[in-house]
Amino acid sequence: MEILALDRSRIPEAVQVFNRENAPFELVAKLTVDLFESQVASKSTFDPGTSFLAVEDGRALGFALGCAGQGENHVADPAIGAVDGLFFPAERLRVGDALLERTIETLKARGARTIYGFASQPHYPFWRGIYFGAEPVCATAYTHAWAAFMAHGFEHHQQSFTFLGPAEPKDYRTDLDYEVSPLDVSTPWLRESWKGLSPRVLTSRKDGEDLGRVGFVFMPWMSERRGVAMAGIYTMWVDGKRRRQGIASSLMNRLFELLKGEGVTEVLVGTTVQNTAARRTYEKAGLRFVAFRTGTRCEVT
Ligand SMILES: CC(C)(COP(=O)(O)OP(=O)(O)OC[C@H]1O[C@@H](n2cnc3c(N)ncnc32)[C@H](O)[C@@H]1OP(=O)(O)O)[C@@H](O)C(=O)NCCC(=O)NCCS
């Protein structure tokens, strides 16, 4: 087995690996060379010096994408390393070892002090709208990848519930005003992270005061894979003084109404396991648990 730099000439092989490894997961879009180019390789965070492809007898077996995560002021910070994707066959654990070891070593050489394993903290350099929604984090069902992180000194850093369900509106508070606006993606990091997508925000107000908001995005590539029009929720917030008054539930139902009007039939969202308030809100809106996801972290010594 050889570990090669994942440079542009190797993209078709990485795409094959990605599709083969994610074939069981309906919540992962089918990748094409063009999609890999636009959502991964063309971004300033993509680094063939820290990303590797494992090849044996001319056949690509797996790949790992090492890059810098988002630091202060929305700028890539080499001290925050990220392995934002590790794909290899379950029956070939040594392929994962070799890929991870090489990626960690090169990220360390670039100054990484903390390395995240497919977690949200580096703030989604790649894969938004491709891998389990708008906030890609390693699927725990892809057991051997997060086990490989564990085997290399990474620890659980976050565990998230993923919820999915129909955009089926129920009643919402009509004493509030609702407004949709585009998400402000004014920093280069946010522009790249959201590339190819049009994130929006639905805000609820009363007497001109913002009470809460929900961020959402149409996800064309995942829609194509599942054969239904899908949107992802990437943020939800209600003013601390206004909680438990049905504002988040109203936002969800107003959002569903809006999405239904645009032809969207399915909505996906993730939240950390500790966030009971968010979980109850999503369940009350009719979404159901479909996947568990685990991001990992390792302090570099
Ligand atoms: C999560 C959040 C948006 C909920 O907003 P909210 O307006 O208080 O929610 P609602 O009043 O519409 O409540 C929706 C459901 O969740 C339940 N719920 C809300 N907060 C809860 C809490 N702290 N504990 C248990 N249940 C809670 C409500 O009881 C309600 O269910 P019910 O009608 O069966 O009783 C709000 O707590 C928040 O902004 N939290 C901080 C930001 C955050 O965590 N966002 C989610 C990121 S994924």
Ligand as a Chemical Component Dictionary entry (heavy atoms), coordinates in Angstrom:
data_LIG
# 
_chem_comp.id                   LIG 
_chem_comp.type                 NON-POLYMER 
_chem_comp.pdbx_formal_charge   0 
_chem_comp.three_letter_code    LIG 
# 
loop_
_chem_comp_atom.comp_id 
_chem_comp_atom.atom_id 
_chem_comp_atom.alt_atom_id 
_chem_comp_atom.type_symbol 
_chem_comp_atom.charge 
_chem_comp_atom.model_Cartn_x 
_chem_comp_atom.model_Cartn_y 
_chem_comp_atom.model_Cartn_z 
_chem_comp_atom.pdbx_ordinal 
LIG C1  C1  C 0 -33.742 25.610 21.872 1  
LIG C2  C2  C 0 -34.511 26.942 21.931 2  
LIG C3  C3  C 0 -34.395 27.606 20.556 3  
LIG C4  C4  C 0 -35.990 26.632 22.258 4  
LIG O1  O1  O 0 -36.714 27.851 22.185 5  
LIG P1  P1  P 0 -38.131 28.107 22.907 6  
LIG O2  O2  O 0 -38.783 29.237 22.231 7  
LIG O3  O3  O 0 -37.894 28.208 24.372 8  
LIG O4  O4  O 0 -38.901 26.742 22.601 9  
LIG P2  P2  P 0 -40.484 26.518 22.671 10 
LIG O5  O5  O 0 -41.056 27.372 23.748 11 
LIG O6  O6  O 0 -41.071 26.674 21.330 12 
LIG O7  O7  O 0 -40.540 25.015 23.150 13 
LIG C5  C5  C 0 -40.584 23.921 22.246 14 
LIG C6  C6  C 0 -40.685 22.610 23.031 15 
LIG O8  O8  O 0 -39.429 22.355 23.689 16 
LIG C7  C7  C 0 -39.609 22.261 25.089 17 
LIG N1  N1  N 0 -38.530 22.953 25.762 18 
LIG C8  C8  C 0 -38.052 24.187 25.488 19 
LIG N2  N2  N 0 -37.051 24.484 26.332 20 
LIG C9  C9  C 0 -36.887 23.406 27.141 21 
LIG C10 C10 C 0 -36.018 23.116 28.232 22 
LIG N3  N3  N 0 -35.106 24.001 28.631 23 
LIG N4  N4  N 0 -36.108 21.911 28.817 24 
LIG C11 C11 C 0 -37.019 20.989 28.405 25 
LIG N5  N5  N 0 -37.916 21.228 27.383 26 
LIG C12 C12 C 0 -37.834 22.428 26.773 27 
LIG C13 C13 C 0 -40.895 23.001 25.364 28 
LIG O9  O9  O 0 -41.482 22.592 26.569 29 
LIG C14 C14 C 0 -41.735 22.674 24.145 30 
LIG O10 O10 O 0 -42.305 21.398 24.248 31 
LIG P3  P3  P 0 -43.800 21.194 24.888 32 
LIG O11 O11 O 0 -44.712 22.102 24.185 33 
LIG O12 O12 O 0 -44.051 19.735 24.645 34 
LIG O13 O13 O 0 -43.691 21.550 26.340 35 
LIG C15 C15 C 0 -33.948 27.876 23.040 36 
LIG O14 O14 O 0 -33.882 27.167 24.255 37 
LIG C16 C16 C 0 -32.561 28.445 22.727 38 
LIG O15 O15 O 0 -32.423 29.466 22.047 39 
LIG N6  N6  N 0 -31.490 27.800 23.244 40 
LIG C17 C17 C 0 -30.120 28.282 23.038 41 
LIG C18 C18 C 0 -29.652 28.115 21.611 42 
LIG C19 C19 C 0 -29.726 26.677 21.165 43 
LIG O16 O16 O 0 -29.372 25.762 21.899 44 
LIG N7  N7  N 0 -30.157 26.473 19.914 45 
LIG C20 C20 C 0 -30.295 25.173 19.312 46 
LIG C21 C21 C 0 -29.082 24.846 18.517 47 
LIG S1  S1  S 0 -29.296 23.309 17.630 48 
# 
loop_
_chem_comp_bond.comp_id 
_chem_comp_bond.atom_id_1 
_chem_comp_bond.atom_id_2 
_chem_comp_bond.value_order 
_chem_comp_bond.pdbx_ordinal 
LIG C1  C2  SING 1  
LIG C2  C3  SING 2  
LIG C2  C4  SING 3  
LIG C2  C15 SING 4  
LIG C4  O1  SING 5  
LIG O1  P1  SING 6  
LIG P1  O2  DOUB 7  
LIG P1  O3  SING 8  
LIG P1  O4  SING 9  
LIG O4  P2  SING 10 
LIG P2  O5  DOUB 11 
LIG P2  O6  SING 12 
LIG P2  O7  SING 13 
LIG O7  C5  SING 14 
LIG C5  C6  SING 15 
LIG C6  O8  SING 16 
LIG C6  C14 SING 17 
LIG O8  C7  SING 18 
LIG C7  N1  SING 19 
LIG C7  C13 SING 20 
LIG N1  C8  SING 21 
LIG N1  C12 SING 22 
LIG C8  N2  DOUB 23 
LIG N2  C9  SING 24 
LIG C9  C10 SING 25 
LIG C9  C12 DOUB 26 
LIG C10 N3  SING 27 
LIG C10 N4  DOUB 28 
LIG N4  C11 SING 29 
LIG C11 N5  DOUB 30 
LIG N5  C12 SING 31 
LIG C13 O9  SING 32 
LIG C13 C14 SING 33 
LIG C14 O10 SING 34 
LIG O10 P3  SING 35 
LIG P3  O11 DOUB 36 
LIG P3  O12 SING 37 
LIG P3  O13 SING 38 
LIG C15 O14 SING 39 
LIG C15 C16 SING 40 
LIG C16 O15 DOUB 41 
LIG C16 N6  SING 42 
LIG N6  C17 SING 43 
LIG C17 C18 SING 44 
LIG C18 C19 SING 45 
LIG C19 O16 DOUB 46 
LIG C19 N7  SING 47 
LIG N7  C20 SING 48 
LIG C20 C21 SING 49 
LIG C21 S1  SING 50 
# 
